[in-house]
Amino acid sequence: MNFRRLIPCGIGRVLFAGLPRVCQASRVLWAFQRRCRMQPEDIINLDAYPIADRNAPERKALIQRLRAELADKQYVSLPDFIRPEARAQAVADAMEALPRAHPNCADRSCYLHRQGDASLPPDHPRNIMLKSSTRMLAYDRFSDESPVKTLYHWAPVREMVTEVVGAQALYDSADPCQPVNLLCYEPGDQSAWHFDSDNAFTMTLMLQAADRGGEFEMVPNTRSDDDQNYDYVAQVVTGARPQDTVAVAREVGSLCIFRGCNSVHRVSPVEGETTRIMAVFVYEDAPGVVGDPKVNETIYGRV
């Protein structure tokens, strides 16, 4: 019997909360469970996503389906990718670390620039400033036992993503801050319309949804490598093209891979009391890559 599956990390507090304080055995069990690292099979829903065996026909069919969907829609969502107990532990880790999160609040363009271009007209998208606010937990600011870190470093996940996005190879980031981040949105927070710089793809995992709002929206293929499509981008970010906006379903526990480089996207303002928590994963196309110190200072408030 997989005892850890029955009593996963972080659940012991709930199970034993009603026992007398003198019950030392339960307190020891809780302490052990709280410190343990969940294994990949306890985190990932391998029944729905059989990614462990690279030669399994079920895996090959899954990869083929995901690749086709990503090519067609510019995004693919994998609902229930992680198990509920793993998600609960990841949320608990995030909430425990939240006081250490870096507040990131700024007016910026959809190109992630905080200053406009004086040589361009005011209504050019490079001069349209949009308010964004989140709290960012860098990789080194939350527990090393967090299920999202185990998921990130597990080779079958990286191999799955490599094949889905059509990369030659992907590697874990060597940056102390960037490999896995937790984006925390409190009431009023939002990620305004933006492109994901030069990233070939973006990978996120929804851990906790807001009571209201916090919807993930995108406009697929807003621009291309050959055409910046500035007039259309300006219409989208000013709300003039709502009919082109796709609301991507993001149930808790769902993994999403999308092409954010040429598809402008946003997270709508969060409402209610519940903190919206999302994990963001960064893989690199070469080993040993460390992020730009200027980028880290902007995002995390430090280098």
FENVEN-V18386 format. One record per pair of residues at least 12 apart in sequence whose ideal C-beta (glycine too) atoms are under 6 Angstrom apart, sorted by the first residue. I is the first residue (numbers start at 0). GAP is how many residues later the second one is. If there is no record, write none. Layout:
((I	GAP) (I	GAP))
This chain:
((4	37) (7	77) (8	24) (8	27) (8	29) (8	80) (9	79) (9	82) (11	17) (11	18) (11	21) (12	17) (15	14) (36	108) (37	48) (37	109) (39	114) (42	39) (42	43) (42	104) (42	107) (42	108) (43	38) (44	35) (44	36) (44	38) (50	105) (50	109) (51	104) (62	100) (65	98) (66	97) (73	146) (73	185) (73	189) (74	173) (74	183) (75	181) (76	177) (76	179) (77	177) (78	172) (78	175) (79	173) (80	174) (81	171) (85	61) (86	120) (86	166) (88	58) (89	56) (89	57) (89	58) (89	117) (90	116) (90	117) (92	49) (92	50) (92	53) (93	88) (93	183) (96	40) (96	44) (96	45) (97	86) (99	41) (100	34) (100	35) (100	36) (100	83) (101	34) (101	198) (101	199) (102	32) (103	30) (103	32) (104	28) (106	22) (106	24) (108	17) (109	15) (109	83) (109	84) (109	127) (109	154) (111	82) (124	105) (124	108) (124	109) (127	109) (129	62) (129	63) (131	59) (131	60) (132	56) (133	49) (133	51) (133	55) (134	49) (135	45) (136	45) (137	39) (137	162) (138	38) (138	40) (138	41) (139	36) (147	32) (147	131) (148	31) (151	28) (151	129) (157	12) (164	36) (169	113) (170	113) (170	116) (172	109) (172	111) (173	114) (173	115) (173	116) (174	115) (174	116) (176	119) (176	123) (177	104) (177	113) (178	103) (179	101) (180	99) (181	97) (182	95) (183	91) (183	93) (184	29) (184	85) (184	91) (185	89) (186	83) (188	81) (189	77) (189	79) (190	75) (190	76) (191	74) (192	44) (192	71) (192	73) (194	69) (195	64) (195	65) (198	62) (200	56) (200	58) (201	56) (201	58) (202	54) (202	78) (203	52) (203	74) (203	76) (204	50) (204	74) (205	44) (205	46) (205	48) (205	72) (206	70) (207	69) (208	43) (209	60) (209	62) (209	64) (209	66) (210	61) (210	63) (211	59) (211	60) (212	55) (212	56) (212	57) (212	58) (213	53) (213	56) (213	62) (214	32) (214	53) (215	32) (215	34) (215	51) (216	28) (216	30) (216	49) (217	28) (217	45) (217	47) (218	17) (218	25) (218	26) (218	45) (219	43) (221	41) (221	42) (222	39) (223	38) (235	28))
